[in-house]
């Protein structure tokens, strides 16, 4: 065998190693390319980006085609190398060929292309998309047969595969991407906000509402002067109006409407008919999610709703500001009454009011207090105790020691939280 014959075979081996490198880079680039960047590029009119996104939706075809082509390239290059080396060294050449091709394929056809592809994932994916898409089309009969054989083999082994199953949901992927983001305290706050947005569909209005015991309300039968005095001394713009008993909410009085009425009657308070200027109350069930309520606020162009339980009884109020605070944290203005709900101590203990929500505590201190059975810290202690605890009683919950500090009648008003293993 002349040296002129060796040259074409050697060049062919290098050609198939190059092909293998391209397929390895393609697989990594197409899978690792950012969905967000591809989506943005497709919105700008990039057909290649749309092609990549389309191929990723059928990941089995994509991976099957690349693996088929990559395997063929590796097998052909290894076979030719074995043929060439056996011509030189006989049977010993098999081992030489195996050692050399393993080195070449692992380094130059697998590792190096993948490292390069990860660094330029989006650009490389868009560049290679038309070629890979063409390969998928021409090899589809083979990959279809291979896929069926693989599924049939898995069934023989008792493994059931859902053809519609996905590794993770889009929401889980998004939560994972948020959790992976590290940075400054400002970044951690942004992470908490994004998690809160994703949680809007899982949190109900009764978990964030102002309980009826804390709601400022007005008696509709009070004289106008008394009502005006209460409205002007209140920090709230909208106040529920009740008649006969506090469960019978007949309307919502808006301070602006009251001021307009005073101006219309030239300050003659006795001529003002309070019941005529109130807005019709809007009742929502306690099981409404924050996402649904936010949409409803937007659709109805209202900011205030009365929350009722399954029997239609008034249990609290929810406002647009309450939902926004669930996302961005506490929002205060110059008229808000500042009632601190959380105090820290030098030894790491935390004092909290009973109405402090578990979600606020978890978000502020990065804790994991369970918030399924209760929405407030007092509710969590009551659920754990199964009765009204006494002052001084201590409960160990999820690695935290919670002590009842103050109780007013049946209401837990102040608690102390300390970590069994210091936070």
BELPEFEN-V894136 format. One record per helix or strand of 3 or more residues. SS is the DSSP state (hx for helix, st for strand). FROM is the first residue (numbers start at 1). LEN is the number of residues. If there is no record, write none. Layout:
BEGIN
SS|FROM|LEN  SS|FROM|LEN
END
This chain:
BEGIN
hx|3|30  hx|35|9  hx|47|11  hx|59|31  hx|92|28  hx|121|36  hx|170|11  hx|185|15  hx|205|3  hx|212|3  st|217|3  hx|224|10  st|238|5  st|249|6  hx|255|10  hx|269|3  hx|274|4  st|283|3  hx|290|11  st|304|5  st|314|6  hx|320|9  st|342|3  st|350|4  hx|358|8  hx|377|9  st|394|4  st|400|9  st|411|9
END
